[in-house]
Amino acid sequence: MSKLPGKILTFCAAALLIAGATSAVAAKTEEPKAEETKAEQTKSEKPKKPSREVKAAQGMHVQITQAMGVHDDLELQEYVQRVGEKIAGVSERPELEWKFTIVDTDDVNAFATQGGYVYISRGILPYMQNEAQLAAVLGHEIGHITARHLQAQKKKSTMAGLASAATAIFTGIPQLADLTNMAGAAIISGYGREAELEADRLGAENIAKAGYRPDAMIDVLSTLKDQDLFERERARLENREPHLYHGVFASHPDNDTRLQQAVAAASSVESKATGDITNADGFLKEISGLPIGSSRRQGMVRENRFYHADYQLTMAFPKGWQIVNEPEQILAIGPNKEHFMELRAQAPPSDLTDPREFALRGLANRRLDRAESLDINGLHAWTAVVRGDPSPFGQSTNVRYVIIYYSNLMWIFKGASRSGTVAPSGDPFFLSAANTFRRMRANEFRLAEPYRLHIVRATEGDTIEELAKNSAIQKYPVQQLRLFNDLYPKGEPTPGNWIKVVE
């Protein structure tokens, strides 16, 4: 989580606006005079102003990276940028200043906005086996930009609420965003079968031009389809919405005739590079050490307890609740989505250390019930029920606030329920959870470190079942290791081959 300046924030993320435009260039036919030529030369030396498309994408980039965070491995970021530039350079729009960013989320996804801005999640990388597959995912997203799919989507709806749309899709709480916004939802969850097929065709053609195998597109989509199938089953068992890659194939990609035809057509594209690039060893070296689950910067969730080493804090949530660790906040969702909690940090003015005064400034002219000052594990705190406050359950609900001053920040805890009169019905859960907020103990710091991906050689007798017994993966380690190693659903390691494990 990161600290945020400004007034007390609501549950919903800020909306984003996007616009596109075209430009025209006129040329003179007469021979210019000497002084005109000099003026024109001076004018041409001035930096070219970005188009409205690029300016809109730049503004969205700030919002997206704030909402999702940026993965802090600079070498891996530079590697992804190099691979992306290699493909974009042979695309239909090589003139754009392409920017490829790994966002710091464990969700399995990749998406593009416009103007050359492409995003790939940290969580999708362990499912890839080589650089060609990475190129295929980036090539697919480049295809969306070159085909201007977002602009086409904008004709159907106004682009707004991207950050909150992402939150809603990833957490399965549509109340957090206006998912009727088709452009915003399309960026995260896909544009529809026709557009996705076109992006796959363009991507396959461009990775072939860059020297990669075009059928890497099918390979990576097949791997991600396996992940989707497992995620659907896992979500069913955990009574939540699945978090899916935005592919839209009803059948498995291996059996999708139109996808096979699109990639086969790409195979005939003349390659601009010699060889049949896969670069498995180079790719595996780059992703070795990748955090699995939350990153250290986000803090770690172990069962129902949250730990953050940088802030040296820990807090417990009710058992059985779904906990979503985001870059800017922690969300906890009760069974059947009846209750909702949020925790985020906010920097107060330098002269303000009293939670009550901070709250009263931010909640001026609001109706407060059950207000009182608290001592929570030696920390100054204040709480109240705020009447008519926005929440996932409506724009005018009763929300429990608890504000704790710790580490020069105000930690704002909010709880809302689907039902309740003066106080939300989940108020006992909210107050109980808030009262677990405390400093970490020395023996807890190891719990705030992320699990990491390691690349090892498989030896004779290695099985996924045995490797899973020693894995740090807490849930479904057998299935996850098979998915990470393209062995789903029943494959086993081949002795001598590289294999991914989690420690």
C-alpha positions as CSV (number, residue, x, y, z in Angstrom):
1,M,0.0,0.0,0.0
2,S,1.2,3.5,-0.7
3,K,0.4,6.7,1.2
4,L,-1.9,9.2,-0.4
5,P,-2.2,12.9,0.2
6,G,-5.4,14.8,0.4
7,K,-8.8,14.5,2.1
8,I,-10.3,11.3,3.3
9,L,-11.0,9.1,0.3
10,T,-14.2,7.3,-0.6
11,F,-14.4,3.6,-1.6
12,C,-14.5,4.4,-5.3
13,A,-11.4,5.2,-7.4
14,A,-11.2,8.4,-9.5
15,A,-12.6,8.3,-13.0
16,L,-10.4,8.7,-16.1
17,L,-11.3,10.5,-19.3
18,I,-9.8,9.7,-22.7
19,A,-10.0,11.3,-26.0
20,G,-8.5,10.8,-29.5
21,A,-8.0,13.0,-32.5
22,T,-6.4,13.2,-35.9
23,S,-4.0,15.9,-37.2
24,A,-3.3,17.2,-40.6
25,V,-0.1,18.6,-42.1
26,A,0.1,21.1,-45.0
27,A,3.1,21.8,-47.2
28,K,4.0,24.9,-49.3
29,T,4.7,24.4,-53.0
30,E,6.6,27.7,-53.5
31,E,10.3,28.0,-53.1
32,P,10.8,29.6,-49.6
33,K,12.8,32.7,-49.0
34,A,16.1,32.5,-47.1
35,E,14.7,34.0,-43.9
36,E,11.6,31.7,-44.2
37,T,13.9,28.7,-44.6
38,K,15.8,29.6,-41.5
39,A,12.5,30.1,-39.6
40,E,11.2,26.7,-40.8
41,Q,14.5,25.0,-39.8
42,T,14.2,26.6,-36.3
43,K,10.6,25.4,-36.1
44,S,11.5,21.9,-37.1
45,E,14.1,21.7,-34.4
46,K,11.4,22.2,-31.7
47,P,10.2,19.0,-30.1
48,K,7.1,17.6,-31.7
49,K,4.1,17.9,-29.5
50,P,2.4,14.6,-28.6
51,S,-0.9,13.9,-30.2
52,R,-4.1,14.0,-28.2
53,E,-4.1,10.2,-28.3
54,V,-0.6,10.1,-26.7
55,K,-1.4,12.8,-24.2
56,A,-4.6,10.9,-23.1
57,A,-2.5,7.7,-22.8
58,Q,0.1,9.5,-20.7
59,G,-2.6,10.7,-18.3
60,M,-4.0,7.3,-18.0
61,H,-0.6,5.9,-17.4
62,V,-0.3,7.9,-14.2
63,Q,-3.7,6.7,-13.0
64,I,-3.0,3.0,-13.9
65,T,0.4,2.9,-12.2
66,Q,-0.9,4.6,-9.1
67,A,-3.8,2.1,-8.9
68,M,-1.8,-1.0,-9.6
69,G,1.7,-0.1,-8.7
70,V,4.9,-0.8,-10.8
71,H,7.1,-3.8,-10.3
72,D,10.4,-2.6,-8.8
73,D,12.7,-5.0,-10.7
74,L,14.3,-2.5,-13.1
75,E,16.3,-5.2,-15.0
76,L,13.1,-7.1,-15.7
77,Q,11.3,-3.9,-16.7
78,E,14.1,-3.1,-19.1
79,Y,14.0,-6.7,-20.5
80,V,10.3,-6.5,-21.2
81,Q,10.8,-3.0,-22.8
82,R,13.4,-4.4,-25.1
83,V,11.3,-7.3,-26.2
84,G,8.3,-5.0,-26.7
85,E,10.2,-2.5,-28.7
86,K,11.5,-5.3,-31.0
87,I,8.0,-6.2,-31.9
88,A,6.6,-2.7,-32.0
89,G,9.4,-1.7,-34.4
90,V,8.0,-4.0,-37.1
91,S,4.4,-3.2,-36.4
92,E,2.0,-1.0,-38.3
93,R,2.8,2.0,-36.0
94,P,6.6,2.0,-35.4
95,E,6.6,5.8,-35.0
96,L,5.0,5.7,-31.6
97,E,7.2,6.0,-28.5
98,W,6.2,2.6,-27.1
99,K,6.2,2.0,-23.3
100,F,5.9,-1.4,-21.8
101,T,5.2,-1.6,-18.0
102,I,5.0,-4.5,-15.6
103,V,2.3,-3.6,-13.1
104,D,2.8,-4.9,-9.6
105,T,-0.2,-7.2,-9.3
106,D,-0.4,-11.0,-9.1
107,D,-3.5,-11.1,-11.3
108,V,-3.0,-12.9,-14.6
109,N,-3.5,-10.2,-17.2
110,A,-2.1,-7.9,-19.9
111,F,-3.8,-4.9,-21.5
112,A,-3.1,-1.8,-23.6
113,T,-4.6,1.6,-23.7
114,Q,-3.6,3.7,-26.8
115,G,-0.7,5.8,-28.0
116,G,1.9,2.9,-27.5
117,Y,1.2,2.1,-23.8
118,V,1.1,-1.6,-22.9
119,Y,0.8,-3.2,-19.5
120,I,1.6,-6.7,-18.4
121,S,1.0,-8.0,-14.9
122,R,3.8,-9.5,-12.7
123,G,1.4,-12.4,-12.1
124,I,1.3,-13.5,-15.8
125,L,5.0,-14.0,-16.1
126,P,5.4,-17.3,-14.2
127,Y,3.0,-19.0,-16.6
128,M,5.3,-18.3,-19.6
129,Q,8.0,-20.7,-20.7
130,N,10.2,-18.6,-23.0
131,E,10.8,-15.2,-24.6
132,A,8.7,-16.1,-27.6
133,Q,5.6,-16.5,-25.4
134,L,6.3,-13.1,-23.8
135,A,6.6,-11.7,-27.3
136,A,3.3,-13.2,-28.2
137,V,1.5,-11.6,-25.3
138,L,3.1,-8.2,-26.0
139,G,2.4,-8.6,-29.7
140,H,-1.3,-9.3,-29.0
141,E,-1.5,-6.0,-27.0
142,I,0.4,-4.1,-29.7
143,G,-2.2,-5.4,-32.1
144,H,-5.0,-3.8,-30.1
145,I,-3.2,-0.5,-30.4
146,T,-2.3,-0.7,-34.1
147,A,-5.9,-1.8,-34.9
148,R,-7.2,1.1,-32.7
149,H,-9.6,-1.2,-30.9
150,L,-10.0,1.2,-27.9
151,Q,-11.0,4.0,-30.2
152,A,-13.6,1.8,-31.8
153,Q,-14.9,0.9,-28.3
154,K,-15.1,4.5,-27.4
155,K,-17.7,5.0,-30.1
156,K,-20.0,2.8,-28.0
157,S,-19.2,4.4,-24.6
158,T,-17.3,7.1,-22.8
159,M,-14.0,5.9,-21.4
160,A,-14.1,6.5,-17.6
161,G,-13.3,4.7,-14.4
162,L,-10.5,2.5,-15.6
163,A,-8.8,2.1,-12.2
164,S,-12.1,1.3,-10.5
165,A,-13.1,-1.0,-13.4
166,A,-9.8,-2.9,-12.9
167,T,-10.5,-3.2,-9.1
168,A,-14.0,-4.4,-9.7
169,I,-13.0,-7.1,-12.2
170,F,-10.1,-8.3,-10.2
171,T,-12.0,-8.4,-6.9
172,G,-15.4,-9.6,-8.3
173,I,-17.2,-6.6,-6.7
174,P,-19.0,-4.8,-9.6
175,Q,-20.4,-2.3,-7.1
176,L,-16.9,-0.8,-7.0
177,A,-17.1,0.5,-10.6
178,D,-19.5,1.2,-13.5
179,L,-18.9,-1.9,-15.5
180,T,-21.5,-0.8,-18.0
181,N,-18.7,1.3,-19.3
182,M,-17.7,-0.9,-22.2
183,A,-14.4,0.8,-23.0
184,G,-13.1,0.6,-19.5
185,A,-14.1,-3.0,-19.0
186,A,-12.8,-3.9,-22.5
187,I,-9.3,-2.8,-21.6
188,I,-9.1,-5.2,-18.7
189,S,-11.4,-8.1,-19.8
190,G,-11.1,-8.1,-23.6
191,Y,-12.8,-6.5,-26.6
192,G,-14.8,-9.4,-28.0
193,R,-13.9,-12.3,-30.2
194,E,-13.5,-10.5,-33.5
195,A,-11.1,-7.9,-32.0
196,E,-9.2,-10.5,-30.0
197,L,-8.7,-12.6,-33.1
198,E,-7.5,-9.6,-35.1
199,A,-5.0,-8.8,-32.2
200,D,-3.8,-12.4,-32.3
201,R,-3.3,-12.3,-36.1
202,L,-1.5,-9.0,-36.0
203,G,0.6,-10.2,-33.0
204,A,1.5,-13.4,-34.7
205,E,2.6,-11.6,-37.9
206,N,4.7,-9.1,-36.0
207,I,6.5,-11.6,-33.8
208,A,7.2,-13.6,-37.0
209,K,8.7,-10.4,-38.5
210,A,10.8,-10.0,-35.3
211,G,12.2,-13.5,-35.7
212,Y,10.0,-15.5,-33.2
213,R,7.9,-18.5,-33.9
214,P,4.3,-17.3,-34.7
215,D,2.8,-20.4,-33.1
216,A,4.1,-19.2,-29.8
217,M,0.8,-17.2,-29.8
218,I,-1.1,-20.5,-29.6
219,D,1.3,-21.9,-27.0
220,V,0.9,-19.0,-24.6
221,L,-2.9,-18.8,-25.1
222,S,-3.1,-22.5,-24.5
223,T,-1.2,-22.1,-21.2
224,L,-3.4,-19.2,-20.2
225,K,-6.5,-21.1,-21.1
226,D,-5.4,-23.9,-18.7
227,Q,-4.9,-21.2,-16.0
228,D,-8.4,-19.9,-16.8
229,L,-9.9,-23.4,-16.5
230,F,-8.3,-23.9,-13.1
231,E,-9.1,-20.4,-11.9
232,R,-12.8,-21.0,-12.7
233,E,-12.8,-24.2,-10.6
234,R,-10.9,-22.5,-7.8
235,A,-13.3,-19.6,-7.8
236,R,-16.2,-22.0,-7.6
237,L,-14.7,-23.7,-4.6
238,E,-14.0,-20.4,-2.9
239,N,-17.4,-18.9,-3.7
240,R,-16.0,-15.8,-5.6
241,E,-15.7,-14.4,-9.1
242,P,-12.8,-15.8,-11.2
243,H,-9.9,-13.6,-12.1
244,L,-9.3,-14.4,-15.8
245,Y,-7.0,-13.5,-18.6
246,H,-9.0,-11.6,-21.2
247,G,-8.9,-14.3,-23.9
248,V,-12.3,-15.0,-25.3
249,F,-12.0,-18.5,-26.7
250,A,-14.9,-20.7,-25.9
251,S,-12.9,-23.8,-26.8
252,H,-9.3,-24.5,-26.0
253,P,-7.0,-22.5,-28.3
254,D,-5.4,-25.8,-29.5
255,N,-8.8,-26.6,-31.0
256,D,-9.9,-23.2,-32.1
257,T,-10.0,-23.3,-35.9
258,R,-10.1,-19.6,-36.6
259,L,-7.2,-19.0,-34.3
260,Q,-5.2,-21.7,-35.9
261,Q,-5.9,-20.2,-39.3
262,A,-4.9,-16.7,-38.2
263,V,-1.5,-18.0,-36.8
264,A,-1.0,-20.2,-39.9
265,A,-1.4,-17.1,-42.1
266,A,1.2,-15.4,-40.0
267,S,3.7,-18.2,-40.6
268,S,3.9,-17.1,-44.3
269,V,5.0,-13.6,-43.2
270,E,8.6,-12.9,-44.3
271,S,10.8,-12.8,-41.2
272,K,13.2,-9.9,-40.7
273,A,15.4,-11.9,-38.4
274,T,17.2,-15.3,-38.9
275,G,16.5,-18.3,-36.8
276,D,13.6,-19.5,-34.7
277,I,13.8,-17.5,-31.5
278,T,12.4,-18.9,-28.3
279,N,15.2,-18.0,-25.8
280,A,13.9,-20.1,-22.9
281,D,17.1,-19.9,-20.9
282,G,17.3,-16.1,-21.1
283,F,13.7,-15.7,-20.2
284,L,13.9,-18.0,-17.2
285,K,17.0,-16.2,-15.9
286,E,15.1,-12.9,-16.1
287,I,12.1,-14.1,-14.1
288,S,14.1,-16.0,-11.5
289,G,13.4,-14.4,-8.1
290,L,10.1,-13.0,-9.2
291,P,7.7,-12.5,-6.2
292,I,4.7,-14.9,-6.2
293,G,1.6,-13.5,-4.6
294,S,1.9,-10.0,-3.1
295,S,5.2,-8.1,-3.4
296,R,7.1,-6.9,-0.3
297,R,6.2,-3.3,-1.2
298,Q,2.5,-4.3,-1.0
299,G,2.9,-6.2,2.2
300,M,1.9,-9.9,2.7
301,V,-1.2,-11.7,3.6
302,R,-0.7,-14.9,5.5
303,E,-4.0,-16.7,6.0
304,N,-6.2,-14.0,7.5
305,R,-3.4,-11.7,8.8
306,F,-1.6,-8.8,6.9
307,Y,2.0,-7.9,7.5
308,H,4.0,-5.0,6.1
309,A,7.7,-4.9,6.8
310,D,8.3,-1.3,5.7
311,Y,5.6,0.1,8.0
312,Q,6.3,-2.6,10.6
313,L,2.6,-3.2,11.1
314,T,0.2,-6.2,11.2
315,M,-3.5,-6.6,11.3
316,A,-5.9,-9.5,11.3
317,F,-9.2,-9.9,9.4
318,P,-12.1,-12.3,10.1
319,K,-11.4,-15.9,9.1
320,G,-13.1,-17.0,6.0
321,W,-13.2,-13.5,4.4
322,Q,-11.6,-12.8,1.0
323,I,-8.6,-10.5,1.4
324,V,-7.5,-8.5,-1.6
325,N,-4.1,-6.9,-1.3
326,E,-3.9,-3.9,-3.7
327,P,-1.1,-1.3,-4.1
328,E,-3.0,1.4,-2.4
329,Q,-5.3,-0.5,0.0
330,I,-6.3,-3.7,1.6
331,L,-9.9,-4.9,0.9
332,A,-11.7,-7.6,2.9
333,I,-15.0,-9.0,1.6
334,G,-17.3,-11.1,3.9
335,P,-19.1,-14.2,3.0
336,N,-21.8,-13.7,0.3
337,K,-20.4,-10.1,-0.1
338,E,-22.6,-9.0,2.9
339,H,-19.7,-6.9,4.5
340,F,-16.8,-5.0,3.1
341,M,-13.7,-3.5,4.8
342,E,-11.0,-1.2,3.5
343,L,-7.7,-0.1,5.0
344,R,-5.5,2.6,3.5
345,A,-2.8,5.1,4.6
346,Q,-2.9,8.8,4.2
347,A,-0.3,11.5,5.1
348,P,-1.8,14.2,7.4
349,P,-0.6,17.8,7.5
350,S,2.7,18.0,9.3
351,D,1.2,19.7,12.4
352,L,-1.6,17.1,12.8
353,T,-1.2,14.0,14.9
354,D,-4.6,13.7,16.5
355,P,-6.8,11.1,14.7
356,R,-10.0,12.9,16.0
357,E,-9.0,16.3,14.7
358,F,-7.9,14.7,11.4
359,A,-11.2,13.0,11.1
360,L,-13.3,16.0,11.9
361,R,-11.5,18.1,9.3
362,G,-12.1,15.5,6.6
363,L,-15.7,14.7,7.7
364,A,-16.8,18.3,8.3
365,N,-20.6,18.8,8.2
366,R,-21.2,15.0,8.2
367,R,-23.5,13.3,10.7
368,L,-21.5,11.2,13.2
369,D,-22.8,8.6,15.6
370,R,-21.0,6.6,18.3
371,A,-17.9,8.8,18.1
372,E,-15.2,8.1,20.6
373,S,-11.4,8.2,21.1
374,L,-9.6,4.9,21.5
375,D,-6.3,3.4,22.5
376,I,-5.5,0.5,20.1
377,N,-2.5,-1.5,21.3
378,G,-0.8,1.7,22.5
379,L,-1.7,3.8,19.5
380,H,-4.0,6.8,19.4
381,A,-7.2,6.2,17.5
382,W,-10.7,7.6,16.9
383,T,-13.9,5.9,15.6
384,A,-17.4,6.9,14.6
385,V,-20.3,5.7,12.4
386,V,-20.6,8.2,9.5
387,R,-24.2,8.5,8.2
388,G,-24.9,8.7,4.5
389,D,-21.4,7.8,3.3
390,P,-20.7,6.2,-0.1
391,S,-19.8,2.4,-0.1
392,P,-20.0,-0.5,-2.4
393,F,-23.6,-0.9,-1.2
394,G,-24.8,2.6,-2.3
395,Q,-24.0,6.3,-2.2
396,S,-25.7,6.8,1.2
397,T,-24.9,4.1,3.7
398,N,-23.8,4.0,7.3
399,V,-20.0,3.4,7.4
400,R,-17.8,2.6,10.4
401,Y,-14.6,4.6,10.4
402,V,-11.6,3.8,12.6
403,I,-8.6,6.1,12.2
404,I,-5.2,5.2,13.8
405,Y,-2.1,7.4,14.0
406,Y,1.0,5.3,13.4
407,S,4.3,5.8,11.7
408,N,3.5,9.5,10.9
409,L,0.5,8.4,8.8
410,M,-3.2,8.2,9.4
411,W,-4.5,4.6,8.8
412,I,-8.1,4.9,7.7
413,F,-10.2,1.8,8.3
414,K,-13.7,1.7,6.9
415,G,-16.4,-1.0,7.1
416,A,-19.8,-1.2,5.4
417,S,-22.6,-3.8,5.3
418,R,-25.5,-4.5,3.0
419,S,-27.8,-4.0,5.9
420,G,-28.0,-2.2,9.3
421,T,-29.8,0.7,10.9
422,V,-27.6,3.2,12.8
423,A,-24.5,1.0,12.6
424,P,-23.8,-1.5,9.8
425,S,-24.7,-5.0,10.6
426,G,-21.1,-6.1,10.4
427,D,-20.0,-3.5,13.0
428,P,-18.7,-6.1,15.5
429,F,-16.4,-7.6,12.8
430,F,-15.2,-4.2,11.9
431,L,-14.3,-3.1,15.4
432,S,-12.8,-6.4,16.2
433,A,-10.5,-6.3,13.1
434,A,-9.5,-2.7,13.8
435,N,-8.4,-3.6,17.3
436,T,-5.9,-6.1,16.0
437,F,-3.9,-3.3,14.4
438,R,-0.4,-3.2,16.0
439,R,3.4,-3.0,15.6
440,M,5.0,-6.2,14.2
441,R,7.1,-8.3,16.6
442,A,10.7,-9.2,15.7
443,N,9.8,-12.8,14.9
444,E,7.1,-11.7,12.4
445,F,9.3,-9.9,9.9
446,R,10.0,-13.1,8.0
447,L,6.3,-13.4,7.4
448,A,6.4,-10.0,5.6
449,E,8.8,-11.3,2.9
450,P,7.3,-12.6,-0.4
451,Y,7.5,-16.1,-1.8
452,R,9.8,-16.2,-4.9
453,L,10.1,-18.1,-8.1
454,H,13.3,-20.2,-8.5
455,I,14.6,-22.1,-11.5
456,V,16.1,-25.5,-10.8
457,R,17.1,-28.6,-12.8
458,A,14.7,-31.5,-12.5
459,T,16.4,-34.6,-11.3
460,E,15.5,-38.3,-11.7
461,G,12.5,-39.2,-9.6
462,D,11.2,-35.6,-9.2
463,T,7.4,-35.4,-9.3
464,I,5.1,-32.4,-9.0
465,E,3.5,-34.0,-5.9
466,E,6.9,-34.2,-4.1
467,L,7.9,-30.7,-5.2
468,A,4.6,-29.4,-3.9
469,K,5.2,-30.8,-0.4
470,N,8.2,-28.4,-0.1
471,S,6.6,-25.5,-1.9
472,A,5.8,-22.2,-0.2
473,I,2.6,-22.0,-2.2
474,Q,-0.2,-22.1,0.3
475,K,-3.2,-23.1,-1.8
476,Y,-3.3,-25.7,-4.6
477,P,0.5,-26.1,-4.9
478,V,0.2,-29.1,-7.2
479,Q,-2.0,-27.4,-9.7
480,Q,0.0,-24.1,-9.5
481,L,3.3,-25.8,-10.1
482,R,1.9,-27.7,-13.1
483,L,0.5,-24.5,-14.5
484,F,3.8,-22.6,-14.0
485,N,5.7,-25.4,-15.9
486,D,3.2,-26.1,-18.7
487,L,2.5,-29.5,-17.2
488,Y,-1.3,-29.0,-16.5
489,P,-3.3,-31.1,-15.7
490,K,-1.2,-34.3,-15.1
491,G,2.3,-33.7,-16.5
492,E,5.6,-34.5,-14.7
493,P,9.0,-32.9,-15.0
494,T,11.6,-34.3,-17.4
495,P,15.0,-35.0,-15.7
496,G,17.6,-32.5,-16.8
497,N,15.0,-29.8,-17.8
498,W,14.6,-26.5,-16.0
499,I,11.6,-26.4,-13.7
500,K,10.0,-23.5,-11.7
501,V,9.6,-23.9,-8.0
502,V,8.4,-21.5,-5.3
503,E,10.3,-21.0,-2.0
